[in-house]
């Protein structure tokens, strides 16, 4: 695509040209698309389409819907729970282009992911890059088969944005580490089977230089989990206390005292892993906000009746489309399906703020009905309010947007400290 898009009143004007190439590569992708479409139409149960449960592999969360179980089993067999992972670890070895096609075809029939977890999006990709062969063989197939869920042991009461100041201590005892300390805001710890954790193994070294990255089972006497109750009454976050907890030496990822490098790479997978880039982020919300605006403001010849709101929605949609194209470009430019490097901070900043913009539009369009808090509001209205409140945190978790802008300045733009 080579051209310029401009906004003129209520219209989008494009000047330029589109160049479309076709050849043997396109033909192979077309064949894969047809095969994928046929397989999904035949094998994706109706109960796995639209809203509903998406398993995360936790042994503590059952699957009661037979369609969800059937969909998971079929996708595991196909290698499509982690489609771009190598086949020897339970994936299908799909190329980037094939992976995008699979996601597009799943979206076409509103198929939910068969598996979505910290294992598939965070620790799995990290082990693929930085784990030992033994660690890959032991942990990755279990993640792909939905036999385990993980949680992230990073933040501590005094170490949030300044994560490198963490104090949870791991003492080398020969064939294992003994861990003492505390983690906080640990999502899903109460349902997790394993944790990937940053610990301090050399307290005399500078902040980042004395940290190691370890894996440890959650089902052991040395770990206590305390849920953090939110104002909504839910408790997705937890405090985790370590009292002589054990991590085996074979579960040290990379080298001793080199965990900061591993931990940073994992955060890049968390912020903008290949699946989130390829699936287009908030793109699915574009049409919904148009429908919502017409419902509340009126429809004039297919357009949102209020011209001010028409422009607001149009600007949001254009920004969303630009973001989606940037994501697809990152996928196409990635090497062997790898998550991009520091550029993921750009996606984290822009994506979180774009998502918050969508929530603001959805709330404002409803007027006072967008601030539901009791039984006089519908469940949809209450859900909109809850999501608007919850999503205020999206520019804070996974590294605040202020921290991300510092990373962009240093690692992407090369600006001085």
Secondary structure, 3 states (H helix, E strand, C coil): CEEEEEEECCEEEEEEECCCCCCHHHHHHHHHHHHHHHHHHHHCCHHHECCCCCCCCCCCCCCCCHHHHHHHHHHHHHCCCCCCCCHHHCCCCCCHHHHHHHHHHHHHCCECCCCCCHHHHHHHHHHHHHCCHHHHHHHHHHHHCCCCCEEEECCECCECCCHHHCCCEEEECCCEEEEEEEECCCCCHHHCCEEEEEEECCCCCCHHHHEEEEEEECCCCCEEEEEECCCCCCCCEEEEEEEEEEEEHHHEECCCCCHHHHHHHHHHHHHHCHHHHHHCHHHHHHHHHHHHHHHHHCEECCEECCHHHHHHHHHHHHHHHHHHHHHHHHHHHCCCCCCCCCCHHHHHHHHHHHHHHHHHHHHHHCHHHHCCCCCCCCHHHHHHHHHHHHHHHHHCCCCCHHHHHHHHHHHHCCCCC
